[in-house]
Every structure is written in structure tokens, then in C-alpha cells.
Amino acid sequence: MILKDQHLLSSVNCWYLLLNQTRRESRDHATLSDIYTNNVIVRLAQISEDVIRLFKKVSETVTSSLLVCTKMFKYRDQKRHKAQFFSFD
């Protein structure tokens, strides 16, 4: 009868250890959740805003650069056309 009680006590100990481990993991997950909610998500939102702002700035810069290049090529082509028109070859 003593052996049966020790076996039962061993099973109870295993369940108790499992319950404590589960509680620890639950606390760890809650801590990680707080960290992600309070820090990581806020930082990712800031990074997202920065990326959008940079994209808009780069788009504006590229667009204005393309306009300048287009005007330069048109001016160059007009000068070439005039030079060909006035050449007497």
C-alpha cells in the first residue's frame, strides 16, 4: 500500500510541476505581449510613417528631376534643329 501512495504522490508531483511551468510560461507570454504592444508596435508605426514620408519625398524629387531632364533634352533638340536648319552643307 505504501508503494501505491508513492506512485500517486509522484503523479501529483508531475502535475504540480506541469502546472507551475504553465503558469511561468503564461507570465512570460504576458510580459512579451506587453513589450510588443507598448514598444514594438509603436516603433513599427513610426517606421511606417517615415517610409511613407521618404517615398513621397523621393517621388517628388524624381518627378522634378525628370521634368528638368525633359526640358533640357527639348532645348538641346531645338538647338540642334536650328543648327541643321541654318547649316549650308
Steps between C-alpha positions, in 0.01 A plus 500: 500500500790736563628450145162594354497824704851589382396443139194720551717765664738485205215558254372789708852646502521475121168681460606762750828558312310518171256752647784719633681486165179601320451791739858619441456480124172686527671783693783506245252523212313780675827688547592455133154615400543819704842562346366454146189705563677789667828513309528303180163591351551870574846490345372317191232767458770770517711316245199464272434874517868571428497268198186665360651846547827394334314340210307820438817711517686269261203498262493880499875515441490248216205675338667841513828350371316339210336831415837677501655229280207514259534877468875469448457241224231707329722807511796300364288354220368845409855635480605205280202551275578871463866423433404253227255746352762773471784279382595537136656160435 
